[in-house]
Amino acid sequence: MSRPPAESRRVNRRKNRHDTPRPLRRGLDSYPDESCRVVYIAAEGEKTEPDYVNLLNDTYGQRPGRKFFLHFCHAGEGLRPSEVVSHVIAAAPSPKDEKWALFDRDTADNRDDDIRAAMRKAAREGVQVALSHPSFELWLLLHFQPFTSQEDGLSDMIKDRLRKHPGAKGFAEYDKKSGDRGKGLVGQRGQSLLGKEKAAVDHARNLVANCPYGGCSTKELSFDKIPGPRTESYEEWNRRSGHVDGCDPLKRDPSTDVWRLLYMLEIGTEPSGSSGHRP
């Protein structure tokens, strides 16, 4: 198993903040065996998404029998969806390594055609995609409440709900200021998400079941790793998200596939059976 360089920051649990940069739990060298599952992740955001990856690593990465390390592949802000896919492909040492690309619909920068191209490329190259429509903040909000309003690619309403929700501790000023006080999940924000993963997964799965296209469902899905590049058709790859053939990803409003990453890591769900499928 290839092992990435340790370059993430770790959470100081006593103070609920990030320390100065140092290897996350001394990196993968702290694991003496090959039981640790390594997943490479790239995203367009350089604050909230890597903070969330660090939170998952610190909280759940060392569970006995289910060890994992989510290696966030930093590349700078402003990547378009197709660039996110290309970056995680380039960052993973082997074509068969497990890879995820996280990006948003976000109509502010006219990315619709690029999203379709990015998803086609991801399917061809064996990359899993977590598309959030309209934004990653929808996934955060689903930890606290369901949300079914169609927002046409805009996230203002979602962020406003997140700031005002009484359970979303620390989010009152989210994305209102620059730096760490703007976006990011350090301290109280990240802590308020913990223990609510099952609610977020359930809410996200319900959005698939209520997809505007119709017929989409998460009841019968394969959670196995993609075998490798050019091993699945786009239709086969797309069904991994629960959406049926012909369902346009740009019409899945609202939706977020981040739940699939947690489900594959057995976070917010019961451990899977030997078949690799979960109800």
C-alpha positions, -999 to 999 in steps of 0.1 A, spaced: 0 0 0 14 34 -10 17 59 18 15 97 14 37 122 31 23 135 63 14 172 58 -19 177 76 -25 195 109 -38 176 139 -64 187 164 -54 194 200 -84 178 217 -78 195 250 -79 230 235 -102 222 205 -79 240 181 -52 232 155 -16 232 167 11 246 146 17 224 115 30 190 123 24 155 109 -11 142 117 -6 115 144 30 113 130 16 104 96 11 68 84 44 57 98 26 54 131 7 24 117 30 -7 118 6 -28 97 -12 -26 64 -47 -26 78 -49 12 75 -71 22 46 -56 52 27 -79 75 8 -67 104 -13 -90 134 -14 -89 167 -34 -114 196 -31 -118 231 -45 -118 246 -10 -86 251 10 -102 257 45 -134 240 53 -129 207 35 -93 200 48 -105 209 83 -133 184 79 -109 157 67 -86 164 97 -116 161 120 -125 127 106 -90 115 108 -85 125 144 -119 113 156 -124 80 137 -92 71 119 -78 47 146 -108 26 153 -97 -10 158 -102 -31 127 -114 0 107 -83 22 106 -81 48 78 -61 79 68 -77 105 46 -49 122 27 -60 157 17 -41 167 -15 -36 205 -12 -35 224 -44 -46 260 -36 -79 276 -39 -100 283 -70 -98 249 -87 -126 240 -111 -142 206 -108 -122 191 -136 -90 204 -121 -100 188 -87 -103 154 -104 -70 159 -123 -53 169 -91 -63 138 -70 -53 116 -99 -19 131 -101 -14 131 -63 -22 94 -58 9 72 -62 -10 44 -80 -39 45 -105 -57 19 -83 -54 40 -51 -88 50 -36 -95 86 -47 -123 111 -41 -129 145 -56 -152 170 -37 -167 200 -55 -199 221 -56 -225 231 -81 -221 268 -72 -235 287 -102 -215 318 -93 -187 309 -117 -205 292 -146 -191 257 -141 -220 236 -154 -202 222 -185 -171 216 -164 -190 196 -138 -203 172 -165 -168 169 -179 -153 163 -145 -177 136 -137 -171 118 -170 -134 120 -163 -138 107 -128 -158 78 -140 -132 69 -166 -103 72 -142 -118 54 -112 -123 84 -90 -153 87 -66 -171 121 -67 -189 139 -38 -209 166 -56 -227 190 -33 -256 210 -48 -253 239 -41 -223 237 -17 -204 218 9 -222 238 35 -254 218 28 -236 187 41 -227 206 73 -263 218 77 -276 183 74 -259 174 106 -285 196 124 -316 195 103 -331 183 70 -331 207 41 -351 202 9 -355 237 -6 -342 240 -42 -317 268 -43 -306 269 -80 -269 266 -71 -269 294 -45 -259 288 -9 -269 320 9 -300 304 25 -281 273 36 -253 293 52 -279 315 69 -297 284 84 -263 271 95 -254 303 113 -288 305 131 -292 269 141 -290 266 179 -271 233 176 -245 246 152 -222 260 179 -195 284 166 -211 289 132 -227 323 140 -200 341 121 -193 314 94 -182 329 61 -187 365 74 -150 373 81 -117 365 65 -92 340 78 -99 313 104 -129 332 117 -146 330 83 -147 295 70 -130 264 86 -141 239 112 -116 244 140 -126 244 176 -163 246 185 -175 243 149 -160 209 143 -169 196 178 -206 205 172 -206 182 141 -194 151 160 -219 125 170 -244 138 144 -230 119 114 -259 94 113 -284 123 111 -264 139 82 -261 106 63 -299 99 68 -308 134 56 -285 131 26 -299 97 16 -334 111 18 -325 138 -7 -314 110 -31 -348 93 -26 -365 126 -34 -344 135 -64 -364 156 -88 -355 132 -117 -374 104 -100 -365 67 -94 -333 74 -76 -326 54 -44 -298 45 -20 -314 11 -10 -292 -11 -32 -257 3 -36 -223 -12 -40 -198 4 -15 -169 -15 -29 -138 4 -41 -137 11 -78 -115 -16 -93 -94 9 -113 -94 32 -143 -115 23 -173 -132 -6 -154 -167 9 -154 -190 27 -178 -203 61 -168 -237 46 -161 -222 19 -138 -201 45 -120 -231 69 -116 -253 42 -100 -229 42 -71 -245 74 -60 -280 60 -61 -290 80 -91 -305 63 -121 -293 64 -157 -301 97 -173 -302 117 -140 -285 150 -147 -262 158 -117 -269 195 -122 -306 189 -116 -301 172 -82 -311 202 -62 -305 200 -33 -281 171 -28 -247 161 -14 -227 129 -19 -204 134 10 -225 109 29 -211 82 6 -175 88 19 -186 85 55 -207 54 47 -177 37 30 -157 45 61 -185 31 84 -191 64 100 -227 72 109 -238 36 101 -235 1 114 -205 -19 102 -210 -35 68 -215 -72 62 -192 -94 42 -211 -87 10 -200 -51 7 -236 -40 4 -257 -22 30 -294 -16 33 
